[in-house]
Structure formats: C-alpha cells, structure tokens
Amino acid sequence: MLSAFISFATGTSWGTYAIVIPIAVPLAFEFSQGQVTTLVLGTIAATAGGGVFGDHCSPLSDTTVLSSLGSACDHMNHVRPQISYALVVAFVACIIYLIIGMF
C-alpha cells in the first residue's frame, strides 16, 4: 500500500521502485534468514504491483496523460474509470498478499 501511495502521489512507478525496493527487500531477507522465500517474493511482487497501480491511476502520470491525449478524451474522464477498476484488483491483491504473509 505504501508503494501505491508513493506512486500515486509522484506519478511514477520507477521512482517508487527506487525508493521502496532498497528498503523493503533487504528487510524481507532479514525476516527470512537470508533465504528466498515466499515472503521475499511476495514483497517484490507487492512493491512492483503497488508501483504500477499508482502509476496507472495517478492523474500526474505521463502514461495516463498520454493515454488520454491519444484517445482524444478528457483527462479526468480517462482517470476515473481506471481508478475504479484498479481499486477492485488492488483489494483482491491485498487479500492475497495477506494470505501469503501468513505462511
């Protein structure tokens, strides 16, 4: 959720990866005693998924702006449906990540 918030606020997924991955992945390795477990893989996936979610839903994102320009529609009319669909997928993904985190 932190990755999604940062990416939504900044409008960039790559900037989010640069901020969050150096913090989250070593922390996940520490919790798994230096082994690649489902916790480490889930952390990487959650960081990447949150970055993509925020990038696609942010009105500040270059890909969102270019998509609305390319389709010749109002910018916010392009953003609103993206957010509604992405929130459903993000909710399901959060539940799955919570289940993965229990094991």
Order of alpha helices (4+ residues) and beta strands (2+ residues): alpha-alpha-alpha-alpha-alpha
